[in-house]
Amino acid sequence: MKFKTYIKTVEDIVKENYEFIIPVYQRPYVWDDEEIKKLLGDILNTFTNTSSNSSNYFVGNTYVIKSSNKIREKQYELIDGQQRFTSFWLIANAFKLLNIKTDITDYLEITYPNKTKDIRFDFDIRIEVANYLKGLLDNSSYLKFSDVSEKEFLKFIAKGIETIKHFITSEIKEGQRADFGNYVYKNVCFVFNVAPENTDLNALFTALGTSGIQLQQSDILKARLLEKVSKNSRIRYSKIWDACEDMSNYFEKNVADVFNIERTNIKPENFKFYDTTFFSVNDNSNSSVNNHQSKTISEIINSDEIDIEVGNTNSDNSSKCRSIISFNILLIHTYRIYNIQKQRENFEHTIDPKTLLLTIKLDAFYTSEETEGFFELLWKVRYVFDKYVVKWRIEEDNDNDEKLLLTEINTSRSYDKNYFSRTNLPYSSSQMLQSVLYFTGGFTQQYWLTPFLFFLLENENINNEQILVELEKIDNLMLPGDKKEISLELVSQVKRNEKIDLGALNILNESKGTSFHHYWFYKLEYLLWKTWDKNDNKIRQFRITSKNSIEHVFPQNHEFGNILENTESDWLNSFGNLGLLSVGENSSYNNQDVRKKKVDFENKITYDSLKLTKIYSSPDINSWGIEHIKQHQQEMITVLQQHYKISGLKIAE
C-alpha cells in the first residue's frame, strides 16, 4: 500500500480549502482536559523557546482518503487523526469566542466557489455534532443544547472549549495571545498521508492499529548512558532502568518482574535503594530475557527488529495504576535533583518530554561512577515517587472512575516468602493537596515534584504530618507564575519557610470573572475540606477533580432579566459571586434564578464545590445581592489569609 505523504500546516489546509468528513466508524471526540492541556503546553513551550517563533511543531501522522464526492475536490475522509484535527478546530473556536484577532480562526470554515461558507468538518450521520459546532460559531449552542454534559458525542467538545479558553487566558500573556494563534496557524504541521483510492480500509485499520511501536527517546538515552558504564555492569544498570520505566505498575511489582528477589526476609522498606542482598542479577548472563533492552545506541539504531513484549495476563491488579507523569518527565525531575546534589547549574528551558535528549546532557556524567550514580538515584526517586505521590486508581467497592489516590504496601507470606500488594489509603489532606497541585501545576511538567521528591530523599524518617507541612510550603510559594524557577529554589528549606507576599492576594479584589486563575478556587476547596466536618455524608463523597468552568451565582443573563444594583464596582464578576465547576455541572445551573440553583445544588449526592456550598447554605441566599457577595468574598479571603498567616487585606469597596 503506497501513500502520498505531504507536510501540511494549518495554513496550508486553509489556503488549499481542504474539508473533512468524519466517517461513521470513528469514535466520538474523547480528548479530556489532560490531553488538551498537554498539547497546548507543548506547543506553547515551542512557541516561547524559539527565536522569532520560526520552529515548526509536528503533531504526528494523519491518514486520509479522498472522499467519493466528485463535486468536492478537496474533501477527504479522516481515517486516523480525528481527535487532533477536532482539537485544532476547538482551539480556533476558542480564539474566536475570546475575540482575539488571529489567523487560526480561518481554520473554522471553508469557502465554496459561490462564496458560501460552512464548517470545515462534516459528519456522516452525527448531525447533532455538526449542528453543535455550527452553534459554537454563531453562539447559539447554549440555547440548543442545554444538557450537553449528558450527550456522548458532545460532552468532551463542550469541556474542551472551556479548557482551551482558560488555558489561553491564564497561561498566555495578553500581548502574546494573537501571536500564539498565528504560530499555531503557520507552524503546526501534520504529516498528511493520503491513501490510494479503493484502499481496503479494514486492512488499513489493522495496519495502523499494530504499527504504533517506535523507538522512544528514553531508549536512546538509556543506551547512551549504558555506554558510559563498565561492560560488566551494564546488565545490572539496564535492569535498574527497566524496573523504573513502567509507570503503569507500582515499583515493587516492576522490581519483582525484572530482578531475582530474595523473598525470605525482604520488607517494603528494602526497596528504598538498590541492594544486591535482595535484588540479584548475573552481570555476565547471556540470557535473552530483556536482552534487547541492554543494547548500545548503535545496536538499537541499526537493528531491523522490533521487540514486542506481551504482558502477563495474570498480573496482580492491585499494582495497576496510571502515573500523573510519563517516564520521560520522571527522568527529567531526577536529572534536576542530580544536578542539585552535584551543585551544578540546571538547564534553562522548560520541562518537555519531547526534548529529553537535549535536556539530559551526557557530558554531565564525567565518570562511569557518576553515570552509575544517576541510575541508582533514579531507583531512589522512583521508590519515593510511588510511596508518597498520588496515582490514578480505581477506588475499591466504588464506581469504575479513576481517582487520584495514595496507597500503602501490604505484605503477605506464603511458603516462607514475602509478597506485596497495594491498597488505597483513606482520603487525606496530602492526597487532596496533591490533587490541587496536579490540576494547577501544568499537566506535563508537574514542577512541584522536583522540590517534593528532593525533600523526601533528604528526609527518610518522616511522618505524614511533616510531609503535609512541607507540601503546603511548596504549594504556598508556587503561586500562578513562573513555576520552573521557583521549583528549583524550593529545594532550599530556607526558601520554603518564606512567607507569601500579601500582594499576591490582591487579585482576588479584582472583577476578573471567567479570567480568574483556577488555582484560587482549587486552593480554597482544599482549605475548606481540611476543616469541614468529616461526619457530613456529602463530604465523604467529595473529591477534588478537574474543573474548568467558572459559574456566576447571580447569573450573567438572568432568566427573569434581573440585574445587580448599578455600582461603580463590577460585583457580578467578582470573586465572591463565582465558583469553579465542570462544564456539565455549570450547564445544569445555567442562567437560573439563585433560588432554583440552590434547590438543584442541594439535591446532588455530593457537593459540586465547597465554596459554592458556603454560598448556598447562607441564610440570605434567596435575596443574594451585592452585600452578600462582599461578605462571602471577605470570608474566602480570610480563609486564605489565615492559611498563609498574613493579615491586612480587605475587599475593595
C-alpha positions as CSV (number, residue, x, y, z in Angstrom):
1,M,0.0,0.0,0.0
2,K,1.7,3.2,-1.2
3,F,0.7,6.5,0.4
4,K,1.4,10.0,-0.9
5,T,2.9,11.9,2.0
6,Y,2.9,15.7,2.5
7,I,3.8,18.1,5.3
8,K,0.7,20.4,5.8
9,T,0.4,23.3,8.2
10,V,-3.0,24.6,9.3
11,E,-2.4,27.5,6.9
12,D,-1.9,25.0,4.0
13,I,-5.2,23.3,4.9
14,V,-7.0,26.7,4.9
15,K,-5.4,28.1,1.7
16,E,-6.0,24.8,-0.2
17,N,-9.6,24.8,1.1
18,Y,-9.5,21.2,2.4
19,E,-12.6,19.9,4.1
20,F,-13.0,16.7,6.1
21,I,-15.6,14.0,6.6
22,I,-15.7,12.2,9.9
23,P,-16.9,8.7,9.0
24,V,-19.5,6.8,11.0
25,Y,-16.9,4.3,12.1
26,Q,-14.9,6.9,14.0
27,R,-15.4,7.1,17.8
28,P,-16.7,10.4,19.4
29,Y,-14.3,13.1,20.3
30,V,-12.9,12.0,23.7
31,W,-9.9,14.2,24.5
32,D,-10.1,15.3,28.1
33,D,-8.5,18.3,30.0
34,E,-5.2,16.5,30.4
35,E,-4.7,15.7,26.7
36,I,-5.7,19.1,25.6
37,K,-3.5,20.9,28.1
38,K,-0.5,18.7,27.2
39,L,-1.0,19.6,23.5
40,L,-1.3,23.3,24.2
41,G,1.5,23.2,26.8
42,D,3.9,21.5,24.3
43,I,3.0,24.0,21.5
44,L,3.4,26.9,23.9
45,N,6.9,25.6,25.0
46,T,8.0,25.5,21.4
47,F,6.5,28.9,20.7
48,T,8.2,30.6,23.7
49,N,11.6,28.8,23.5
50,T,12.4,29.6,19.8
51,S,13.7,32.8,18.4
52,S,11.3,34.6,16.0
53,N,8.8,31.8,16.6
54,S,10.0,30.1,13.5
55,S,10.3,26.4,14.6
56,N,7.6,24.1,13.4
57,Y,5.6,21.9,15.8
58,F,4.8,18.4,14.4
59,V,1.6,16.8,15.7
60,G,2.2,13.4,14.0
61,N,0.8,11.3,11.3
62,T,-2.7,11.8,9.8
63,Y,-4.2,9.3,7.4
64,V,-6.9,10.3,4.9
65,I,-8.5,9.0,1.8
66,K,-10.2,11.1,-1.0
67,S,-13.9,11.1,-0.5
68,S,-16.2,9.7,-3.1
69,N,-17.9,13.1,-3.6
70,K,-16.8,14.1,-7.1
71,I,-18.1,17.7,-6.6
72,R,-15.9,18.4,-3.6
73,E,-12.4,18.0,-5.0
74,K,-10.7,18.9,-1.7
75,Q,-12.8,16.7,0.6
76,Y,-11.1,13.9,2.5
77,E,-12.3,11.2,4.8
78,L,-10.3,11.2,8.0
79,I,-9.2,7.6,8.7
80,D,-6.9,8.5,11.6
81,G,-6.2,11.8,13.3
82,Q,-9.8,13.0,14.0
83,Q,-9.0,13.8,17.7
84,R,-6.2,16.1,16.7
85,F,-8.0,17.8,13.8
86,T,-11.0,18.4,16.0
87,S,-8.8,19.7,18.8
88,F,-7.4,22.4,16.5
89,W,-10.9,23.3,15.4
90,L,-11.8,23.8,19.0
91,I,-8.6,25.9,19.6
92,A,-9.5,28.1,16.6
93,N,-13.1,28.5,18.0
94,A,-11.8,29.4,21.5
95,F,-9.8,32.3,19.9
96,K,-13.0,33.4,18.2
97,L,-15.0,33.3,21.4
98,L,-12.4,35.3,23.2
99,N,-12.5,37.9,20.4
100,I,-8.8,37.5,19.7
101,K,-8.0,38.5,16.1
102,T,-5.7,35.9,14.8
103,D,-5.2,33.8,11.6
104,I,-6.1,30.5,13.3
105,T,-9.8,31.4,13.2
106,D,-9.7,30.9,9.4
107,Y,-9.5,27.2,10.1
108,L,-13.1,27.1,11.3
109,E,-14.8,27.4,8.0
110,I,-14.3,26.6,4.3
111,T,-15.4,29.0,1.5
112,Y,-17.0,27.4,-1.6
113,P,-16.7,28.9,-5.1
114,N,-20.1,30.6,-4.8
115,K,-18.7,32.4,-1.7
116,T,-21.0,30.5,0.8
117,K,-19.3,29.1,3.9
118,D,-19.7,26.0,6.1
119,I,-17.8,24.4,9.0
120,R,-14.6,22.6,7.9
121,F,-15.9,19.3,9.2
122,D,-18.9,17.2,8.3
123,F,-20.2,14.0,9.9
124,D,-21.6,11.0,8.1
125,I,-24.6,10.5,10.4
126,R,-23.8,12.7,13.5
127,I,-25.9,15.6,12.6
128,E,-26.1,16.6,16.3
129,V,-22.3,17.2,16.3
130,A,-22.3,19.2,13.2
131,N,-25.2,21.4,14.5
132,Y,-23.4,21.9,17.8
133,L,-20.2,23.0,16.1
134,K,-22.2,25.4,13.9
135,G,-23.9,26.7,17.1
136,L,-20.5,27.4,18.6
137,L,-19.8,29.7,15.6
138,D,-23.0,31.8,16.0
139,N,-23.1,31.5,19.8
140,S,-26.4,29.6,19.7
141,S,-25.2,26.2,21.0
142,Y,-26.0,27.0,24.7
143,L,-29.7,27.6,23.6
144,K,-30.0,24.5,21.5
145,F,-28.1,22.1,23.8
146,S,-28.7,22.8,27.5
147,D,-28.0,19.2,28.6
148,V,-24.7,18.9,26.7
149,S,-23.0,17.0,29.6
150,E,-25.4,14.1,29.0
151,K,-24.7,13.7,25.3
152,E,-22.0,11.2,24.4
153,F,-20.9,12.9,21.2
154,L,-20.9,16.5,22.6
155,K,-19.7,16.5,26.2
156,F,-16.0,16.4,25.6
157,I,-16.3,19.0,22.9
158,A,-18.0,21.4,25.4
159,K,-15.4,20.6,28.1
160,G,-12.6,21.1,25.5
161,I,-13.7,24.6,24.6
162,E,-13.7,25.7,28.2
163,T,-10.3,24.1,28.9
164,I,-8.8,25.9,25.9
165,K,-10.3,29.3,26.7
166,H,-8.9,29.1,30.2
167,F,-5.5,28.0,29.0
168,I,-5.3,30.9,26.7
169,T,-6.4,33.5,29.3
170,S,-4.3,32.1,32.2
171,E,-1.2,30.7,30.6
172,I,-0.5,33.1,27.7
173,K,0.3,36.8,28.3
174,E,-2.4,39.0,26.8
175,G,0.0,40.7,24.4
176,Q,1.2,37.3,23.0
177,R,-2.2,35.6,22.5
178,A,-2.7,36.7,18.9
179,D,0.9,35.8,18.1
180,F,0.4,32.4,19.6
181,G,-2.7,31.9,17.4
182,N,-0.8,32.9,14.4
183,Y,2.0,30.5,15.4
184,V,-0.5,27.6,15.6
185,Y,-1.8,28.6,12.2
186,K,1.6,28.9,10.4
187,N,3.8,26.4,12.3
188,V,1.8,23.5,13.5
189,C,2.5,20.7,10.9
190,F,0.6,17.5,10.1
191,V,2.3,14.6,8.3
192,F,-0.6,14.2,5.8
193,N,-0.7,10.7,4.4
194,V,-3.2,10.2,1.5
195,A,-4.2,6.6,1.0
196,P,-4.7,5.4,-2.6
197,E,-8.2,5.2,-3.9
198,N,-10.0,1.8,-3.4
199,T,-7.9,1.1,-0.4
200,D,-9.2,-1.7,1.8
201,L,-10.0,0.3,4.9
202,N,-10.2,-2.8,7.1
203,A,-6.7,-3.8,6.2
204,L,-5.5,-0.2,6.8
205,F,-7.1,-0.1,10.2
206,T,-5.3,-3.3,11.1
207,A,-2.0,-1.9,10.0
208,L,-2.5,1.3,11.8
209,G,-3.5,-0.5,15.0
210,T,-0.5,-2.7,15.2
211,S,2.3,-0.5,13.8
212,G,2.5,2.2,16.6
213,I,5.7,0.8,18.1
214,Q,8.6,3.1,17.8
215,L,11.9,3.9,19.3
216,Q,11.4,6.2,22.3
217,Q,13.8,8.9,23.3
218,S,14.3,7.2,26.7
219,D,15.5,4.1,24.9
220,I,18.2,6.1,23.1
221,L,19.2,7.9,26.4
222,K,19.4,4.6,28.2
223,A,21.7,3.1,25.5
224,R,23.9,6.2,25.6
225,L,24.2,6.2,29.3
226,L,25.0,2.4,29.4
227,E,27.9,3.1,27.0
228,K,29.4,5.1,29.8
229,V,29.0,2.2,32.3
230,S,31.6,-0.5,32.6
231,K,30.7,-3.5,30.4
232,N,30.5,-6.0,33.2
233,S,27.9,-3.8,35.0
234,R,25.6,-2.9,32.0
235,I,23.0,-5.6,32.5
236,R,22.6,-4.7,36.2
237,Y,22.1,-1.0,35.4
238,S,19.9,-1.8,32.4
239,K,17.6,-3.7,34.8
240,I,17.6,-0.9,37.3
241,W,16.3,1.3,34.4
242,D,13.8,-1.3,33.4
243,A,12.4,-1.5,36.9
244,C,11.8,2.3,36.9
245,E,10.5,2.6,33.4
246,D,7.0,1.0,33.5
247,M,4.8,3.7,35.0
248,S,1.6,1.6,34.8
249,N,2.6,-0.7,37.7
250,Y,4.0,0.1,41.2
251,F,7.7,-0.1,41.7
252,E,7.9,-3.2,43.8
253,K,5.9,-5.1,41.1
254,N,8.4,-3.9,38.4
255,V,11.4,-4.9,40.5
256,A,9.9,-8.4,41.0
257,D,9.4,-8.7,37.3
258,V,13.0,-7.7,36.5
259,F,15.2,-9.0,39.3
260,N,15.6,-12.2,41.2
261,I,14.3,-11.2,44.6
262,E,15.3,-12.8,47.9
263,R,11.8,-13.1,49.3
264,T,12.5,-14.8,52.6
265,N,13.4,-11.7,54.6
266,I,12.6,-8.8,52.2
267,K,10.4,-6.0,53.6
268,P,8.8,-3.0,51.8
269,E,11.5,-0.6,53.1
270,N,14.2,-2.7,51.4
271,F,13.1,-1.3,48.1
272,K,14.4,2.2,49.1
273,F,17.7,1.7,47.3
274,Y,19.3,-0.9,45.1
275,D,20.8,-3.6,47.3
276,T,22.3,-6.8,45.9
277,T,21.4,-8.6,49.1
278,F,17.8,-8.6,47.9
279,F,18.0,-7.9,44.2
280,S,20.3,-10.1,42.2
281,V,21.3,-10.4,38.6
282,N,24.1,-12.2,36.8
283,D,26.0,-9.4,35.2
284,N,27.6,-11.7,32.6
285,S,24.4,-13.5,31.8
286,N,23.7,-14.3,28.2
287,S,20.1,-14.7,28.9
288,S,17.8,-13.5,26.1
289,V,15.3,-12.1,28.7
290,N,15.1,-8.3,28.2
291,N,18.4,-8.6,26.4
292,H,17.2,-6.1,23.7
293,Q,17.0,-3.5,26.4
294,S,20.7,-3.7,27.1
295,K,21.8,-2.8,23.5
296,T,24.1,0.1,22.8
297,I,22.8,3.0,20.9
298,S,24.4,1.9,17.6
299,E,22.8,-1.6,18.0
300,I,19.4,0.0,18.6
301,I,19.6,2.3,15.6
302,N,20.9,-0.3,13.2
303,S,18.5,-3.1,14.3
304,D,15.8,-4.1,11.9
305,E,13.8,-5.9,14.5
306,I,11.1,-4.5,16.8
307,D,10.6,-6.4,20.1
308,I,7.1,-6.6,21.4
309,E,6.6,-7.7,25.0
310,V,3.3,-9.4,25.8
311,G,2.2,-8.6,29.4
312,N,1.3,-11.3,31.9
313,T,-2.5,-11.5,31.9
314,N,-2.4,-13.0,35.4
315,S,-0.7,-9.9,37.0
316,D,-1.9,-8.6,40.3
317,N,-4.5,-5.9,39.6
318,S,-3.7,-4.2,42.9
319,S,-0.4,-3.0,41.4
320,K,-2.1,-1.4,38.4
321,C,-2.1,2.4,38.3
322,R,-1.8,5.4,35.9
323,S,1.0,7.8,36.7
324,I,0.5,11.5,36.8
325,I,3.7,11.9,34.7
326,S,5.4,10.0,32.0
327,F,8.8,8.2,32.4
328,N,10.5,10.9,30.4
329,I,9.3,13.5,32.9
330,L,10.4,11.3,35.8
331,L,13.9,11.2,34.2
332,I,14.0,15.0,33.9
333,H,13.0,15.5,37.5
334,T,15.7,13.0,38.5
335,Y,18.2,14.9,36.4
336,R,17.2,18.2,38.1
337,I,17.8,16.6,41.5
338,Y,21.1,15.0,40.3
339,N,22.4,18.5,39.3
340,I,21.2,20.0,42.7
341,Q,23.1,17.2,44.6
342,K,26.2,17.9,42.5
343,Q,25.8,21.6,43.0
344,R,25.7,22.2,39.2
345,E,23.6,24.5,37.1
346,N,20.3,23.2,35.8
347,F,19.0,23.5,32.3
348,E,17.2,26.8,31.5
349,H,14.4,25.6,29.1
350,T,11.1,24.3,30.3
351,I,10.5,20.7,31.1
352,D,9.4,19.0,27.9
353,P,9.2,15.2,27.4
354,K,9.9,15.7,23.7
355,T,13.3,17.3,24.4
356,L,14.6,14.6,26.7
357,L,17.8,14.0,24.7
358,L,18.5,17.7,24.6
359,T,17.8,18.1,28.3
360,I,19.9,15.4,29.9
361,K,23.4,16.1,28.8
362,L,25.8,13.1,28.6
363,D,28.8,15.3,29.5
364,A,27.2,15.9,32.9
365,F,28.4,12.4,33.8
366,Y,32.2,12.6,33.9
367,T,32.9,9.1,35.0
368,S,31.3,5.6,35.0
369,E,30.8,6.0,38.7
370,E,28.8,9.2,38.2
371,T,26.7,7.5,35.5
372,E,26.0,4.6,37.8
373,G,25.1,7.1,40.5
374,F,22.4,8.5,38.2
375,F,20.9,5.1,37.7
376,E,20.9,4.5,41.4
377,L,19.3,7.9,42.1
378,L,16.6,7.1,39.5
379,W,15.8,4.0,41.6
380,K,15.5,6.1,44.8
381,V,13.4,8.7,43.1
382,R,11.0,6.1,41.7
383,Y,10.7,4.5,45.2
384,V,9.6,7.7,46.9
385,F,7.5,8.7,43.9
386,D,5.4,5.6,44.2
387,K,5.3,5.7,48.0
388,Y,4.3,9.4,48.5
389,V,2.8,10.7,45.2
390,V,-0.8,10.2,44.1
391,K,-1.6,7.9,41.1
392,W,-4.8,7.4,39.1
393,R,-6.5,4.4,40.6
394,I,-9.9,2.7,40.7
395,E,-11.4,3.1,44.2
396,E,-12.3,-0.3,45.8
397,D,-16.0,-1.0,46.2
398,N,-17.0,2.1,44.3
399,D,-17.6,3.1,40.7
400,N,-15.2,2.5,37.9
401,D,-14.0,6.1,37.7
402,E,-10.3,6.7,38.2
403,K,-9.4,8.9,41.2
404,L,-6.1,10.4,42.4
405,L,-5.2,8.2,45.4
406,L,-2.3,7.3,47.7
407,T,-1.7,3.7,48.6
408,E,0.2,1.6,51.0
409,I,2.1,-1.7,50.6
410,N,0.7,-4.8,52.2
411,T,2.9,-7.8,52.9
412,S,1.6,-11.4,52.7
413,R,3.6,-14.5,53.4
414,S,3.3,-17.8,51.6
415,Y,5.7,-20.8,51.9
416,D,8.1,-18.7,53.9
417,K,8.3,-16.0,51.2
418,N,7.0,-12.4,51.3
419,Y,4.8,-11.0,48.6
420,F,3.4,-7.5,48.2
421,S,0.2,-5.8,47.1
422,R,-1.3,-2.3,47.2
423,T,-4.4,-1.0,48.9
424,N,-5.8,2.5,48.7
425,L,-5.4,4.8,51.7
426,P,-8.3,6.9,53.0
427,Y,-8.6,10.4,51.7
428,S,-6.2,12.7,53.4
429,S,-5.0,16.3,53.4
430,S,-1.9,15.2,51.5
431,Q,-3.9,13.5,48.8
432,M,-6.2,16.4,48.5
433,L,-3.4,19.0,48.2
434,Q,-1.6,16.9,45.7
435,S,-4.8,16.9,43.6
436,V,-4.7,20.7,43.7
437,L,-1.1,20.7,42.6
438,Y,-1.7,18.2,39.8
439,F,-4.6,20.1,38.3
440,T,-3.0,23.5,38.6
441,G,0.7,22.7,38.1
442,G,0.9,22.0,34.4
443,F,-0.2,18.6,33.4
444,T,3.0,17.7,31.6
445,Q,5.7,19.2,33.8
446,Q,4.4,19.0,37.4
447,Y,7.2,21.3,38.6
448,W,6.3,20.8,42.2
449,L,7.7,17.3,42.1
450,T,11.3,18.4,42.0
451,P,11.3,20.1,45.5
452,F,8.9,17.5,46.9
453,L,10.9,14.5,45.7
454,F,14.2,16.2,46.8
455,F,12.7,16.7,50.3
456,L,11.6,13.1,50.5
457,L,15.1,11.9,49.5
458,E,16.8,14.1,52.0
459,N,14.4,13.2,54.9
460,E,13.9,9.5,55.2
461,N,12.4,9.2,58.7
462,I,9.4,11.5,58.4
463,N,5.7,11.1,59.3
464,N,2.6,12.2,57.4
465,E,2.2,15.4,59.3
466,Q,5.8,16.5,58.4
467,I,5.2,15.6,54.8
468,L,2.0,17.7,54.7
469,V,3.8,20.7,56.2
470,E,6.4,20.7,53.5
471,L,3.9,20.0,50.8
472,E,1.9,23.1,51.9
473,K,5.1,25.2,51.9
474,I,5.8,24.2,48.3
475,D,2.2,24.9,47.2
476,N,2.1,28.2,49.1
477,L,5.0,29.6,47.1
478,M,4.2,28.0,43.7
479,L,1.5,30.6,43.0
480,P,0.4,31.2,39.4
481,G,3.5,32.4,37.6
482,D,7.0,31.0,36.6
483,K,6.9,27.6,38.3
484,K,10.2,26.5,36.6
485,E,12.5,28.8,38.6
486,I,10.6,28.7,41.9
487,S,10.5,24.9,41.9
488,L,14.3,24.8,41.9
489,E,14.6,27.4,44.6
490,L,12.1,25.5,46.8
491,V,14.6,22.6,47.3
492,S,16.0,25.0,49.9
493,Q,14.5,24.7,53.4
494,V,15.1,28.5,53.9
495,K,13.2,29.3,50.7
496,R,10.3,27.0,51.7
497,N,9.9,28.9,55.0
498,E,9.4,32.2,53.3
499,K,6.0,33.8,53.7
500,I,3.9,34.7,50.6
501,D,3.7,38.4,49.8
502,L,0.3,39.9,50.8
503,G,0.1,41.5,47.4
504,A,-0.4,38.1,45.8
505,L,-3.9,38.0,47.1
506,N,-4.8,41.5,45.8
507,I,-6.0,39.9,42.5
508,L,-9.0,38.5,44.5
509,N,-10.3,42.0,44.8
510,E,-10.4,42.5,41.0
511,S,-13.5,41.8,38.9
512,K,-12.0,39.3,36.5
513,G,-15.0,37.0,36.0
514,T,-14.0,33.9,34.0
515,S,-10.4,35.2,33.8
516,F,-9.7,34.4,37.4
517,H,-6.9,31.8,37.7
518,H,-8.5,28.5,38.6
519,Y,-5.7,27.9,41.2
520,W,-7.5,30.1,43.8
521,F,-10.7,28.1,43.6
522,Y,-8.8,24.8,43.9
523,K,-6.8,26.1,46.8
524,L,-10.0,27.2,48.7
525,E,-11.6,23.7,48.1
526,Y,-8.6,22.2,49.8
527,L,-8.6,24.6,52.8
528,L,-12.3,24.3,53.3
529,W,-12.1,20.5,53.1
530,K,-9.4,20.4,55.8
531,T,-11.7,22.0,58.4
532,W,-15.0,20.5,57.2
533,D,-17.0,18.2,59.5
534,K,-15.9,14.8,58.2
535,N,-19.1,13.2,59.6
536,D,-21.0,15.1,56.9
537,N,-22.2,12.3,54.4
538,K,-21.8,14.6,51.4
539,I,-18.2,15.5,52.3
540,R,-17.3,11.8,52.4
541,Q,-18.2,11.6,48.7
542,F,-16.4,14.9,47.9
543,R,-13.3,14.8,45.7
544,I,-11.1,17.5,44.2
545,T,-11.4,16.8,40.5
546,S,-10.8,18.5,37.2
547,K,-12.9,21.7,36.9
548,N,-12.7,24.2,34.0
549,S,-15.9,26.3,34.0
550,I,-16.5,29.4,36.2
551,E,-20.0,29.7,37.5
552,H,-21.7,33.0,38.3
553,V,-24.0,32.5,41.2
554,F,-26.0,35.6,40.3
555,P,-26.3,34.8,36.6
556,Q,-24.9,36.9,33.8
557,N,-28.1,36.6,31.9
558,H,-30.8,36.1,34.5
559,E,-33.8,34.1,33.3
560,F,-36.2,36.8,34.5
561,G,-34.0,39.7,33.4
562,N,-32.9,40.6,36.9
563,I,-29.7,42.6,37.3
564,L,-27.5,43.5,40.3
565,E,-27.6,47.1,41.5
566,N,-25.7,49.6,39.4
567,T,-22.5,50.4,41.2
568,E,-19.0,51.6,40.2
569,S,-17.6,48.1,41.0
570,D,-18.4,45.1,38.8
571,W,-19.7,42.7,41.6
572,L,-21.2,40.3,39.1
573,N,-17.7,39.3,38.0
574,S,-16.1,39.5,41.5
575,F,-14.6,36.5,43.3
576,G,-17.5,36.5,45.8
577,N,-20.0,35.7,43.1
578,L,-18.1,32.9,41.5
579,G,-17.4,29.2,41.8
580,L,-15.5,26.6,39.8
581,L,-17.4,23.7,38.3
582,S,-17.1,21.2,35.5
583,V,-18.8,22.1,32.2
584,G,-21.6,19.6,32.9
585,E,-22.2,20.9,36.4
586,N,-22.2,24.5,35.2
587,S,-24.6,23.9,32.3
588,S,-27.1,22.3,34.7
589,Y,-27.4,25.7,36.6
590,N,-27.1,27.9,33.5
591,N,-29.0,31.2,33.9
592,Q,-31.4,30.1,36.5
593,D,-32.5,32.2,39.4
594,V,-30.4,31.7,42.5
595,R,-33.2,30.1,44.4
596,K,-33.6,27.4,41.7
597,K,-29.8,26.9,41.7
598,K,-29.9,26.3,45.5
599,V,-32.5,23.6,45.1
600,D,-30.5,21.8,42.3
601,F,-27.3,22.2,44.3
602,E,-28.7,20.7,47.5
603,N,-30.2,17.7,45.6
604,K,-26.8,16.5,44.5
605,I,-25.4,13.4,46.3
606,T,-22.2,15.3,47.0
607,Y,-21.0,18.9,46.9
608,D,-20.1,20.2,43.5
609,S,-18.0,22.8,45.2
610,L,-17.3,23.6,48.9
611,K,-17.0,27.4,48.1
612,L,-20.5,27.2,46.5
613,T,-21.7,25.2,49.4
614,K,-20.8,28.1,51.7
615,I,-22.8,30.4,49.4
616,Y,-25.9,28.2,49.0
617,S,-26.1,27.4,52.8
618,S,-26.2,31.2,53.5
619,P,-29.5,32.1,55.3
620,D,-29.9,35.1,53.0
621,I,-29.3,33.1,49.7
622,N,-32.8,33.8,48.5
623,S,-32.0,37.5,48.4
624,W,-28.5,37.1,47.0
625,G,-27.1,40.5,46.1
626,I,-24.1,42.8,46.4
627,E,-23.8,42.8,50.2
628,H,-23.9,39.0,50.3
629,I,-21.2,38.8,47.5
630,K,-19.0,41.2,49.5
631,Q,-19.4,39.2,52.7
632,H,-18.6,35.8,51.0
633,Q,-15.6,37.3,49.3
634,Q,-14.2,38.6,52.6
635,E,-14.8,35.2,54.2
636,M,-12.8,33.5,51.5
637,I,-10.0,36.0,51.6
638,T,-9.9,35.5,55.4
639,V,-9.6,31.7,54.9
640,L,-6.6,32.3,52.7
641,Q,-5.0,34.8,55.0
642,Q,-5.3,32.5,58.0
643,H,-3.6,29.7,56.0
644,Y,-0.8,32.0,54.8
645,K,-0.5,33.6,58.2
646,I,-0.8,37.1,56.8
647,S,-3.4,39.8,57.5
648,G,-4.5,43.2,56.4
649,L,-6.3,42.5,53.1
650,K,-9.8,43.8,52.9
651,I,-12.2,43.8,50.0
652,A,-12.2,46.8,47.9
653,E,-15.4,48.8,48.3
